[in-house]
């Protein structure tokens, strides 16, 4: 199923070549400067098959995927205000460009419609000049001359107030039919600044408002803005990254990502010391946002051991939104969390791990894989060569993923057995105390760890457990309070609505084996042996502890308790002997006491 293509050196074994005919010079999912028909794509513009984020002027965030590209799949329309628009209008647009939503006539989007300029009969997205912003500027006829001095401004504002405004739907004399006629007329004479005819509609609404002139300057600006959001809806094309994707998910439903904010995500990356070439272990339940951000930040260098608690990772859709290259996807190695819970975690012999079915199945495959009889019959029943080609291409991709997928034993022997990972990130819905203590042995000494949780009490327990066992230093429990501000001339103030919190972070550095709890216990036992303070029973207890027959906390507490008991017993015996000796001396020296005893 592989078509002819130019020979290129592929650094990634997991590369699956594209089979899109003449457009097979796209490698690793990155679109360098090339020509496809009459359209040129580069890294500064939106390429085929890429996800983009549309930031609207009313603070909405929507994802859109352009048609085409190496990845296969159906091209879905873009839903804006219950109307469908073609995402092909975004293809080739520069990142940062502003688009205006131009509504069509009645009807819905045609799924079969093709072409870059088409949006079907549901409308289209029009690219505006670079001078335009998300919030349109006021028309010239609505702009007023600003007073020269502050005194003139106060005098002008004192004459106007909103005390006489009554919302009874009688202030606007323009009806719906007249407004639609104004927009149709404006669309016929559409300009670059007014592609959808919305500016003409806003000007007509302002001109036919009987109370507009009596409002204050602030009320006028709010009125015009509300009309612009309704009739001049605009959006900005942004590149997808960890910050923008986390913000979009947080605005949509913060509970699905455990209330993880973009600023908290940046602190996780910084405190975990993430860089290109490091080895990271991550266990998260925030829909794959942390894994995608790690892969994008590391740039295809290093290794990411991503743990999952289900049969297969369920965050593939989120990772697709990052537009990761093949090299960036290759560093992500998925492994089930139950594999990490086994005791034989630091061995290279695969027989000690039990049977690895995935590895055995991969070794049994032979490339190219032959078609079975029922598969040949299914292909023969297809009515066109295009369907046969698409079926064979998907089958080849499926077997290619099986041949290049990392098995659990390979991940352990290649990453975990070589001194452990450099960083550990935990953002799970499970108990952070037991989860972190179970995964901490896989972290190398002096490695950084970060634990994210929605609740402070659970992290306090983990902080206390790590402090008592002396497993880490430089631990810090932090909470970031963030509030958004409106910055306008004369109207700068905090936003009235804000989130309660963005979760809590516990970060620190793991101590080595010669610096933590084990080292202190070993030093204490050697010091007591050298002083001869140990008896046979105490030596047996220390030997049991060193052999792992009892837990460290129980041995330490028992040793301390017995030492304290011995000290208290010796002191009590010496005090009793002193008192008895003093009583005998007192009895012998007093003849009256001696006579009383004899009587």
Secondary structure, DSSP 8 states (H G I E B T S, - for coil): ----------S-TT------TT----BTTB--SEEETTEEE-TTB--TT-EEEEEETTS-EEEEE-S-SSS------EEETTEEE-GGGGTT-BTT-EEEEEE-SSS---TT--SSS--TTSEEEEE--TT--SS----GGG-----SSHHHHHHHHHT--STT---SS-SB---HHHHHHHHHHHHHT--SS-SSSHHHHHHHHHHTBSSSTTS-HHHHHHHHHHHHHHHS-EEEEEE--HHHHHHHHHHH-GGGGTT--HHHHHHHHHHTT--TT-EEEEEE-STTHHHHHHHHHHTT-SEEEEEESSSS---HHHHHTTT--HHHHHTEEEEEHHHHTSS--S---GGGG---HHHHHHHH--SS----HHHHHHHHT-S-HHHHHHHHHHHHHHHHHHHH---HHHHIIIIITTT-EEEEEEE-SS-HHHHHHHHGGGEEEEEEEEEEES-HHHHHHHHHHHHHHT-EEEEEEE------EE--TT--EE-S---S---EEEEEEE--TTTSHHHHHHHHHHHHHHTT---HHHHHHHHHHHTTSS-HHHHHHHHHHHHHHHHHHHHHHHHHHHHHHHHHHHHHH-HHHHHHHH-
